[in-house]
Amino acid sequence: MPMKALLLIDIQKGLQEQDYYGEERNNPDAEVHSAQILKAFRAKKLPVFHVQHCSTNPNSPLHPSKPGNAFNPLVQPEAGEPIFQKSVNSAFIGTDLESTLKSEKITDVVIVGLTTEHCISTSTRMAANLGFNVTLVSDATAAFNKTGINGENYSAELTHSLELANLKDEFATVQNTQTLLEELG
């Protein structure tokens, strides 16, 4: 029987700082949707794992010395919910997340968090490559706009949509919050 867990990746205060990450961010309700999913997992007493990015760049809002390193209050970890701290894009590198999930017989992971084009993409790909069945929640993640190699601007929505398209089917099932919550019952 499949065992499902929720991975909340990098839902931290510092990822509200658009001036550092990009001029625009799509999906302003990503954290709200993540909180709805977290509430449902807690109500079902399903496992919940928090991942916190601890940047090695002292200028980053996610550096441990900065207030932005703190979890967003909407998804604040509760006692007993494991926290995995990382300093790279993958939630599985430099942490014992993989061994913890496997020791708890987790087969399926639901991924929410920030940002689609960085830590969400990398962690989703790695989770799938490590053998987990991955559901990525499209409206519980968000992206920032990007500047292309020739200076062109790619909007946050385009960045988000293309990343989801790249992950869909090969690495994850992509769903929205409402569909996931209906499946959870």
N, C-alpha and C positions, 0 to 999 in steps of 0.2 A: 504494500500500500504506500503510495507516495506521501512523503512528509514535506510540508510547505513551510517556508520561513520568509520573513520580510527583511530585506537589506535596505536601510536608509543610509544613503551615501552623501556625505558632505553637505548636509542641510544645516549650514552654519550662517551666522550673522554676516560675516564678511562677504558672502556671495550676493549681498544686496547692494554692494558698492560698485555701481555701473561705471563710475569714472575710472576704476582700476582695470576692469575686465573688458569693457567695450562700451560703445555709445548707446547700445540698446540691448535689452533682454526680452525675449518672448515669454509667454505664459506666466504672467505675474501671480497666478493662483497655484503654481506648482507646489508650494509649501502647504497651502490649504488642503489640496488634494492628498498630499503625503500624510498630513495629519488625519484626514478621514480614513485612509487606509490603515494607518497605525492604530487608530481607535478600533477598527474592525478586527484587526489581528489580536489586539489585547483582549477584546470581548470574547473572541473564540479561543483564547489562551494558546495561540500559535506563537512559535518562537519569533523573536524580534532581535535584530542585530544592528547596531549603530556603527557607522564608519565616520571617522573625523580626520579631515586633512590637516596635517601640521606642517605647513610649508617651511622649507629651509631658507627661503628668501626673506630676509628681515623686513623688506618693504611690502611684502604681501599682507593683505588683510587677514589671511589665514595663518600667519606666523603665530606660534604659541604665546608670544609676548603681546599680541594685539587682541582687543576686545572682539574682533571679528572671528576669532578662532572658536568662540563659544557656539554651542548648538542653538539653532533657532528655537525660541520658546514654544512654538507650535508642536515641535517633535522632541521635546526634552526627554532624554532617557529617564526611565524609572528604575528604581532599585532592582537589581537582578538582571537587567538587560545589558548584555555585554557591549562594550565599546572597543573598537579596534582603531588604533591610531596609525596613520600612514603618512609618508612624505612623498609618494609618487602617485601616478594616476590610477594604478590598480589597487583595489581593496585587498587583493590577494598577495601582493608583493610586500615582504617585510612584516607580515602579520601572520597570525595563526588562524585566520578566518577559514581557510580551506579545511584544515584538520579539525577545527571545532564543528563545522557543518557536517563533516563526514562522521565524526564521533557521535553526533546527535542524530545520525541516520537521515539527515536532510537530503532530499532528492530534487526538490523544486524550490527555486528562489524567485521572489518577486522583488524587482529592483525599482526604487524611486530615488530621486535626489538630483544633485547638481554636479557638473553641468553635462548636458547631453553629449557634447562634442569632446569632452575630456574624460573625466573619471567614470562617468556612466558608460560611455562607449567601451573604454578599456576594461572595466570590471565586467560588463556584460559579455564581451568577447571571451575573457578569461574564464568566467563562470561556465559558459557553454563548452569551452575547450577542456575544462576540468571534469566535464560530465554531468553538470547540473542542468536540469530543465529550467529555462529562464523565461519569466514573463517580465517585460519592461512596460511600465505604465507611462504612456505617451504624454498625458497631461499632468503627471506628477514629476516631471523633469522639465528643464528649460535650458536654453542656449543663449549665448551672446553673439552679436554680429562679429564677423571676421573680415580681415583685410586679406585679399588674395595676393598671389606672388607678383602680380603686376599692378598692385595698388587698388584693384577693384574692391568695392564693398559688397559683402554678402550679408544680407539681413539676418537677424537672429532667427526669424521664422524659417527662412530658407536653410540655414545651418542646421536647425533642429530637425526639420522635415527630411533633409538629405541623410542625416545621421540615422534617423529612425528607419529610413528606407534601406540603408546599408546593413542594419542589424536585423531587420525583419526576416523571419523565416530561417535564415542561416544560423543566427545566433540566439534569437529570441522570438517568442510570440509577443506581438505588440498589441496592447489593449489600452482602453481608457479607464479611468477610475470607476465610472458607473458600471461598466461590464464586469470588472474585477469584483466590485462589491456585491453585485448580483450573484456571481459565481460562489462567493464566500458564504452567501446566504445571510 
